[in-house]
Amino acid sequence: MSAAPLTAVARRRALGALTAAFLVVVLVGVLVGPDDVGLAVLSEPALLRLRLARVLLAAVVGAGLAATGATLQATLRNPLADPYVLGVSGGAAMGGALAVALGAAAGLGLHAAAAIGALGATALLAWFLARDRGGRAETPLLVGVTLNAFSWALVSVVRVTISAESTQTLSIWLVGAVGYPAPADLAIAAVVTAVGIALLLSRAGDLTLLRAGEDEAVRLGVDVARARLVIYGACSLLVGVAVSTSGVIGFLGLIAPHAVRLTLSRDERLALPAAALVGGAALVGFDALARGAFALFQSEIPTGALCAVIGAPLFAVGLWRKVAGGGAR
């Protein structure tokens, strides 16, 4: 699709359609149980509250990861940029694992530790990129590989130093699983994610210009240093909240932005909020499939694993079609 910016009316119509589709997916997610799909849950207030909390958490986490992926791809001008690939999720996992090891996993401690880990990984990534005068496309990926290797090695060390019960909890968390959050945890995740996405949306115009190159963005009046500070800080918050509440979920931040840019527009004023809606709906759908799989396997598949099992082939097919068709990056 053309990279030309859409009109304000066209953007509103596209976002309206995506919002309606998002709400339909959320409703279906609420109706899906481990044994069947139906309206019976609506007559059981306690079960409805639990199911709704889980579905809303999936929507929040998916929106945050997809918005982060869309932002990093635009900022770094790299189609492979993603919180998982660049090591940001690994940094958050490392922070959360250290919190578990130190006994600070309850409540805000885990959220704060994961956010600090994500911020540390993002700061290291930004530091390396600032010193890469050539702006090589492989630099972010190499930094991400290094950060991931270090983070997961430290997580492995933590796993052998804690109790068996904590190890099991940590293992499930690291695979990525949407659970049934307490009201306070859901509120914290929703508020922080809303603030983080709002900060990114405030820089959507700058992101569109940054895709053309940093020099061009500066020439057009973008304060690149301030924009990057807001962008990296907001991305760290979003990834920290996502990882602390639902563990490490990969591929979503990579695939959702690509799907939006291929089908709608590369204008970040539309691509960013659209990616958040698509990512939120996608994770709600994956989580519903994970619950529904209980009837077949007598066990619930971790949502993060299911996301990768489905997401990786989809991304491979899209990549093959792009390469075979000689598409531009």
N, C-alpha and C positions, 0 to 999 in steps of 0.2 A: 504494500500500500504506500501511497505517497507520503513523504516526510513533511509535506507542507502543513503548517498549522491549520487546524480546523477553526471554523467560526465559533463564537461563544454559544450560539444557539445549537450548533451541531454537537458541541461538547456536552451541553446540558442534556440533550436528547440521548446521547450515548450513555452518559452516567445514569440517567433516569432508567433506561432499559436494563443496565447492569445492576442497579439497585433493586429493581423488581425481581430480577432473576436470583439475586443474592438472597432476598427475603423468602423466595419460594424454596431454595435449597435449605435454608435454616429451618423452615417449617417441616420439610421432609425429614431433615435430620432429627428433629424432636420426635417425630412419629416412628422412627426406626428403633427397634429394640433388639436384644440378643436373640429373641425367639420369633418375632414377627414384625410386621409393619401395619399400624392401624391407629384408630382414634381412641383406643382404650386408655391410653396414657392421659388423655385430657380429663378423664373422670377420677384420676388419682392424683390429688394435689401434691403429695410428698414426692412421688415418682416424677411428676411433671417438673417440679422445682429442680430435682437432681439432673434430669435429662436436659432441661433448658440451660442450666449452669454449664454443663459439659459442652453443649453445642455452642454457646456464646464464647466459651474459652477457646474452642477450636477456631471460631471466626476471628477472634482477637489475635490469636497467635498467627494464623494464616495471613491475615491482613498485614501484620507487622513485618513478617518475613518477606512477603512479596514486595511491599513498599521499600524495604531495605535493599532487596535485590535490584529493583528498578532504579533506585537512586545510585547504587554503586556502579551499575553498568553505565549509566549516563556520566557520572563523575569521572570514572576511570577510562571511559571510552573503550570498554572491553566487554564483549558479549558473554564472557564466561564469569564475570564478576558475580559473586553470590556470597552470602554470609558464611556458608559452609566451606566453599572452595577457598575463600580468602583467609580462612583461619579465625574469623570473628566468632563463629559459633564454637569453635574449639577453645578459644580463650574464655568464653562464657562458661563452657563445660568445666574447664580447669578451675575457674573461680568457684563454681558451685561445688565441685568435688572437694576443694580445700575447705569450704564451709562445712561440708558433711564431716570431713576428717577432724575438724576443730570443734565439732558439736554445735555449730551455729546455724543449722539447717532450718530451724523453725522460723516461720513467719517471714519478716522482712529481711532477716539475715541472708537467706538464700537468694532473694531477689537482688539485694545489694551486692553480694559477692559475685553473682553472675554478671551483673551490669559492669562492675569494676573489671572483671576479666575480659569482657567484650571491649570495654574502653581501652584497656591496656593493649589488646591485640590490634585494635584500630589505630591507636597511637603509633605503635611500631610500624604498621603498614604505611601510615602517612609519612613517618620519618624516612623510611626507605624510599618511598616514591618521590619525596622532596629532593633527595640526593641523586635521583636518576635523571641526569641532565638530558639523556637521549630520549626519555619517554618511551622506553621499549615496552611493547605489549606484554611480553612474558614476565616482566618484573613483578607485577601483583601476584601472578600465579606462583612464581618461585617463592615469594615471601609467604604466601598462603600455605604452600607445601611445608615450609620450614616451621611456621607457627603451629600447624596441625600436628606435625611430628613431635614437637616439643610438648604441646598441650596434652596429646593423648598418651605420651610417655609418662607425664606427671600424673595423669588420671590413673594409669595402670599402677603406678607406685602407691597412690592413695588406696586403691582397691585392695591391695595386699596388706595394708596396715590397719584396716578397720574391721569391725566385727562382721560375722557372716550375715547377720540381718541387715546391717547397713550396706554391705556389699550387694545383696540382692536388690535392695531399694535403688542403689546407685546404678546398677546394671540396667534395670527397667527404665530409669530416668534417662540414661545416656542413649538408649535405643530410640527414644522419642515416643511418648505415650500421653495422649490427652486423658486426663482423669476427671474426677468430680471435685472441683475446687470449692473451698469454703467461700462464703459470700465476701469476706474481707479480701481474700486473695484475688478473687475475680474482679472486685472493684479496683484494686490496685493495678492489676494487669490492664484493665480496660482504660483507666484514666491515663496511665503512663503511655500506653499505645496510642491513645487519641492525641495526647500532647506531642508525642514523637512524630506521628504522621502529619499533624498540623504544622510542625516546624519544617518538615520536608516540603509540604505543599507551599509554604511561604517562599521556598527557594525553587519552585518548579520552573519559573521563567529562567532563572540562572542555569538550571540543569539543561534546559534546551539549548542555551548558548554554549555551555561547556562541552556539549557533544561535538561542537564544531572546532574545539581546540581552546586551550587556555589563553593563548595570545589573542585569538579572535574575541573571546569573551571579555578580556580586559579592554580591548579596543572599543567594545560596545558598552562599556561602563560597569561591568560586573566586578565587585570587590571579591576577588577569588579567595583571598585568605579568610575573610569573614564567612563567605559561603561554605567553604570547606569545614570551618570550625563548627558551624551549625549542623551541616550534613553529617559529619563524623560523630558528633555528640548525639544527635538524634538516632542515628543508626545503632550506636552502642546501646542506648536505652532500649530500643525496640528488640534487639537481639538478646540483651540481658533478660528482659521480661519473658520473651518467648522460651528461652532455654531454661530459665529458672522454674517456669510453670509446667512446661511440657517436654523438657529434654531437647535433645539435638534432632531436629527434623531437617533433612536435606532435600535438595532438588526443587522444593517449592519456590524458593527465592530465585531460582534460575529459570524455571519454566514459565511461571505466571507472567513475568514482564515480557518474555519473548512472544507468548501467545497474544498479548495485548498489542504489541507493536506490529506483529504480523497481520493482525485482523482489523485493528482500529487506526492507530496513528502513532508516530514517533514523537509527537508533541508532548513533552513531559507534563504539561498542564492537564492533559487527558490521560496519558499513559500511567502516571503515578497513582492517581486515585482509582483508575480502572484496574490496575494491577492489584491494589489493596483489596478491592471487591472480589476480583477473580481468585486471589490467593485465599481470602477468607472463605469463600464458597467452596473452593477446592478442598481445603482441609476439613471443612464440615462434611463434605461428601466422603473423603477418605476415612474419616472417623466413623461415619455411619456404616461404611463397608466393613470396617474393623469390628464394629459391634455385631453386625449381621453375620459375620463369619463364625460367630460362636455356635450357631445352629449346625454348621457343617463340621467344625473342628473341635467343638466342645472346649474351646479356648479362644480368648480374644487376641487377635493379631495386633502387635504394637503399631500404632498409627504411623510412626516414623518409618518403620520397616515397610509398611504397605505403600506409603508415599514414594519410597525409593524404588520398590518393585514395579510400580506402575509408571512412575515419573521417568526413570532411566530409559526404558524402551521408547517412550513418547519423545523424549529429547533426542534419542538416537535417530528415530525416524525423521523428525524435523530437520536434524543436522544433515542426514543423508539427502533429503529432498533439496535442501539448500545448496549442498555441494554438487549434487548431480545436475541441478538446474543452473549452476554457475552464478547463484545469487550473490549480491554484494553483502558485505558484512553489516 
